[in-house]
């Protein structure tokens, strides 16, 4: 098994939104800016995260793609396992719009398709955002 770098950031697990209130939030922002034609690099530039935030975002993006998580902001806020808890003890709690921005940025890049934040605003809107029904719940990370 490959060893993680000492300063690497990874997803420990996903927890409930209410539980996440006890952790520092390095990523949650207001959302609603991601439009058709934008990609991951646009998300990083416009959102204005510092280097640490970008490292967390890259870890989150990798996890979401690996586990094929295509879920809406309502799932993120109301699921028992909708909020990522990072290895540094921080979380990422988003509004529905901000979660939609994140998901649109990730899947626009991955699918080379145009999505906007509204495609991922709520689960009921996912029909326009690719393989609905094949979305997975976050799996526990492997040590």
N, C-alpha and C positions, 0 to 999 in steps of 0.2 A: 504494500500500500504506500502511496506517495505521501510524504510528510508535507504539512502545510507550513508556509513561511511564518515566522514569528509574528509579523505584523499583518498577516492576511486577514481579511474579513470574510465571513461566510454566514450563511443562515443556519442558526441553531435549530429553530423550529418555528411554526406559526402558532400564534396564541389569539385569544379573544380580544376584541377592541377594548372592552372594559378593563381587562387585565393589563393591557398595554399602557394604561394611564399611569402606572407606577414606574415606568421606564423613561429614560430620556429619548426624545424624538428628534432625530437628526435630519429627517427627510420630509416630513409632512408639510405640504404647502397648499396654497389656494390653487385652483386649477381652472381649466376651461380654455386654454390657449392653443392646444394641439390641433392643427388643421390638416386637411388633405394635402398631400405633397411633402409633409414634414417627415423626418426620420429621427433616429436615435440621437445623432449628433446635434440636431436642432433642439431636441428636448434638453440635452445637457447644457447647451449654450444659453437658451432662454431661461431655464430654471435657475441658473446662477449658483449652483452648489459649489462649495469649496472642494478641495482635493479629497478630504475625508468623506464628504458626502458622495462624491463621484465614485469612490471606491465601494461604498455601500451600495450605490445604485448598480454598479457593474455586477456585484455579487448577487443582488436581487434579480437583475435581468437574466443572468446565467441560470439561476434557480428556476425562474418562471418558464424559461424556454425549455430547460431540461425536463421539467415536470408538466409541461404543456398546460399551464394554468391560464385559462381564458375565462375570467370571471369579472363580474361587474362590481361597482362600488358598494352596492348593497351587500353583496357577499363579503367583501372586505370588512365592512363595519359590523355585520350581524352574524357571521359565522363564528363558531367556537375556535376555528383555526384560520383566521383571515388576515392576521397582522404578522409580518415577519419580525422575528426577534434575531438580531445579529449577534455574532460572537463577541462583540465589544460591549454587549448589554444594552444597546440602543434598539429602538423600534422605528417603524415607518407607519404612521397613522395618517391616512389621507381622507379628504372629503371625497364625495362621489366623483366630483369633477376632476380632482387631482389624481385619483386612482384611474379614471378614464384616460387622462393624459399619459400616465405611466404606461398603461397597457397598450394604448394606441401607439406610443413611441416604440415599445418593444416589438409588437407584432407587425407594425408597418415596416420596420427594418427587416425582421425575420422573414415575412411573407412577400416583401417587396410589393406591398399593396398600400393603398391610401386608406387610412382610418383616421377618424377624429375622436376626440374625447367622448362624444356622445355614443359612439359604437360600444363603449365599455362602461357607460355611466351606471347601468343596472343590468342584471342578468337577462331581463326580458328584452333587451335591445341587442343582444349578442348575435342575432340571426345574420346581421350584416358583417360580422367580424370573424368569419371562418368557422372552423370545425366545432360548432356547438355540440354538446352531447359527448364529445371526446375530451372535454375539460376534465382535469383530474384534481383531486384534493391534494394539497401539499403532503408529500411523504416525509417521514422523519429523515433528516440528513444522516448519512452514513459517517461513522467516525473516521 
